[in-house]
Amino acid sequence: MADHARHGEGAGRDAVPASGPDTIELRAFMGLAELFRTRGWPVPLPVRVHPGTTGPELLRQLDIAPEQVEVVFVNGKAVSPDLAVISGGDRVALAPPGVPGPYRVLLGFRKM
């Protein structure tokens, strides 16, 4: 895997924790949490990003298929992956399609 991947810039399967002001804390729910476990990623996963990273860019960096993510939480606010804008210092979480109704309400994305 490319050197940048080992330093959190293209996390893929061999992510090594990054740190610094250009780093986010990334978490995942449900089946995506299982993906983190399978890849041996810590929770939260520190990931280095550039200012204004979009949701699709983050998913490409992590080698996660877009259809695996329905909602991206950026600092607690639920947005569709296509509308997510992420910068260093943000706390980010990914939720897959199929989150049960009551949890959708609690997490704030029932209408998505």
Secondary structure, DSSP 8 states (H G I E B T S, - for coil): --HHHHTTSS-GGG-----STTEEEEEE-HHHHHHHHHHT--SSEEEE--TTEEHHHHHHHHT--GGG-SEEEETTEEE-GGG-EE-TT-EEEEE-TT--HHHHHHHT-TT-
